[in-house]
Structure formats: C-alpha cells, structure tokens
C-alpha cells in the first residue's frame, strides 16, 4: 500500500511538472508575418482564449490568455505584421555601443600604499560578466563615474549594485584599497563601451528601423552579449581586406574615426543589432527596391544573391548557394548553410569574412536572410539567419 502511494505521488508530481513546463515554454510574446501560422501546443485542461485585439496600419495585436482549469495562468501578446517590406542595404558600417552600467571583464590583485598585495573582491560574489549599475545608490554609466565614486569613499566601504548574468540584481559591500594619496581601487577591470564593424542588413522605410549583423556584439574578454544602454551606427571607410584562408578567418578592416552618425542602436540581441536610421543623407542606397520578407516555406535550396560592399562604398550582388535549410531552428542565428560561389567575391575576400555579417540575401525577389558566420576550415561556407527572425526581433519589445 505504501509503495502504491509513493507511485501515485510521483505520477502526480510528474503531471504537475508537465503542465508547468508546458506553460513556461510558451513565449509571452509572439510575432507573426503576414500569412504565417503559429500553433500554441497545450495539454488537456489548458484553454487558449483571445481577450482583446487592436488593429493598426502595419498589422494587429491580440492578447491571448492561457487558462488552466478555468484560471488564467499566462497572458500572451500576439502581433501579426502585415505589408512589411524592407530595402536591403549591404553597406559596411561602424558600431559604437555604450553599456548599461560598467561591465566587469577581469579581476587582479592590487598593491596598496604600503606595498602590500590586496584582493578586495575576494570572498564576494563578484564575477567576470557582472555589470556594476550603482555605487551607494548613485547610477553608474561610465568608468569615470565609477572611479570618481570610489575615490570619494576615502577608503570606507561602498555598496555596489550588480546585475548578474542571469538577470538578478545583488548588492556587494566592498572596501576600496588606497593606492596613492588621492586614488583608491577595487581590483576590477571594467569597460563601458564597445566598437566594431559589420554590415547594415536592411532598412524599413515606414518606421525608419534598421537591422544589422544578424548576431549580437559580445565583449571580447568575457565573450558575453553586451547589455547596452545606448549606441550609434556610423559610416565606415574600408581600410583593407584580409582574405580568409582555411583555418584563418579573414576580415574587413574599417575606419570609423570622425565618421558621421547615421542611426541610433536600441537593441543588441543574439539575432542582430536593431535601431533607427536618423540621418539618411549620409548613406547611399544602391538597392532602392522594397522587397517582401520570405516565409521559411518559400526559401529554397539552390541559387541566391548576397548584397555587400567590398569595393569602396559601392554595393554589389554576388552569387551564393543555399545548401541546407533548418526550417524549425529558432534557437540561434544558424538558419541556413550557405556557400559563396561567385569567383569575383572569392578573389576579393576568400569567401565569408568578418565584417560581412549582416550582408542581406535575396532569392526570387524576396529578402530571405543575412550572413552571420563563417566555417573556419572552409571559408567559402558559412551560416545565415532567416529574415523573418530579424523582422520579428526588430518588432519585439525587450
């Protein structure tokens, strides 16, 4: 009898776990393109009920409730985008991203005024990849802000409000170390900005929104996605091109010094950089046609075109081949396996190189995606992200 009770209890807990997992895995926000379908898969006893709908110029938004045995357990916002058309760009741009707070990229012991080694961060829950948001309730945005507050402490303990990688916020009480008559340190290496070069993928004329890169900007020291507060994109001059070779990725070297700003960055996600173009006069669109965004079922293995600028500022079309399509992949930016087949592009770059991330791909008169990665041991091959993923991330609220 006791064994039966244990079995029943285990089965009951498993059923509860299944229902909780089912509800948790359904996203709170769903964005659909015109003609795209999405089926919310639920278990017995969970009902999907639409509670409201708002129609706008570019589509409509509905609110859907998940009800479990009569009680609402989750609200889902469903946005359907209609008549979305984009202008593929393919221009090399520079990016300047400013962190939300100050990012910790390393730690090291420091020597105090008495020539003793100290590690003030030791035994505290402070790690590489953490972000310092506040010092004693004062918001920190730059390294200069942080150093100023540390020096003001005069060696007394200060409270650091820290954003952890998992999104939780903690407070650490730390004692600054005096390293000179006027300066104190914590032994933390920090950054407040990042720069880079990539390709502007497309421009959506109605909202002036843009997408670029097809992947996010990560910190070079921690290899983690940078949580940005703000950012700009600027024009970039191609200084040189290092061709890709087997086992050695190539790259486009660009200069962004004293280049005009053309847009603001609002989002840095694993699926690309998103923002708004603010100065259209400083960018030339070689490709002026607005294109519809292909649904995944419309993308075919075979020939396609990629737009990119590797000769000065002029954008050209080059031939590529879609080798494999991963239609159900929503987890990363490797939606399609592609190969550069155009001899002109191979002669100039060796294939896919750093800086071409974000180059838009066109097939059958529709925008289907953008280059994201290169296969290091086969530089003419790499991956591309679906265009619908970029459109959806551009329209999602974070």
GIWONOR-V596451 format. One record per pair of residues at least 24 apart in sequence whose ideal C-beta (glycine too) atoms are under 6 Angstrom apart, sorted by the first residue. I is the first residue (numbers start at 1). J is the second residue. Records with the same first field share a line. If there is no record, write none. Layout:
I=J / J
This chain:
19=43
23=73 / 74
28=76
29=77 / 396
30=78
31=79 / 392 / 395 / 396
32=80
33=81 / 388
34=82
36=295
45=69
84=293
85=290 / 292
86=202 / 204 / 367
87=203 / 290
88=202 / 287 / 307 / 360 / 367
89=200 / 202 / 203
90=307 / 308 / 309 / 315 / 359 / 360
91=200 / 309
92=236 / 238 / 254 / 309
93=200 / 233 / 236
94=197 / 234 / 236 / 256
95=196 / 233
96=195 / 231 / 232
97=194 / 217 / 226 / 228 / 231
98=193 / 229 / 230 / 231
99=192 / 226
100=227 / 229
101=131 / 132 / 133 / 140
102=132 / 140 / 146 / 190 / 192
103=131 / 191
104=128 / 130 / 188 / 190
105=189 / 191 / 221 / 222
106=189
107=187 / 188
108=187
110=177 / 185 / 187
112=177 / 178
113=178
118=177
119=187
120=174 / 175 / 177 / 186 / 187
121=187
124=172
126=172
128=222
129=165 / 222 / 224
130=162
131=163
132=160 / 162
133=161 / 163
134=161
142=192
143=190 / 192
150=176 / 184
151=184
194=226
197=236 / 254 / 355
198=357 / 358
199=356 / 358 / 359
201=358 / 360 / 370
202=360
203=277
208=276 / 277
209=276 / 394
210=263 / 275 / 277
211=272 / 274 / 390 / 394
212=273 / 358
213=272 / 273 / 357 / 358
214=272 / 333 / 357 / 358 / 370 / 372 / 385
215=333 / 372
216=268 / 269 / 270
217=268
226=268
228=268
231=265
232=261
233=262 / 263
234=259 / 261
235=259 / 260 / 282
243=349 / 350
244=350 / 351 / 353 / 379
246=377
247=377
249=374 / 376
250=350 / 353
251=353 / 354 / 355
252=355
267=398
269=393
271=333 / 389 / 393
272=390
274=394
286=315
291=366 / 367
292=366
293=367 / 387 / 388 / 391
294=366 / 368
296=327
299=325 / 368
304=361 / 363
305=362
306=359 / 361
307=360
308=356 / 359
310=348 / 349
318=342 / 345
333=372 / 385
334=383
335=385 / 386
336=384
338=384
339=380 / 381
340=380
350=379
351=379 / 380
352=382
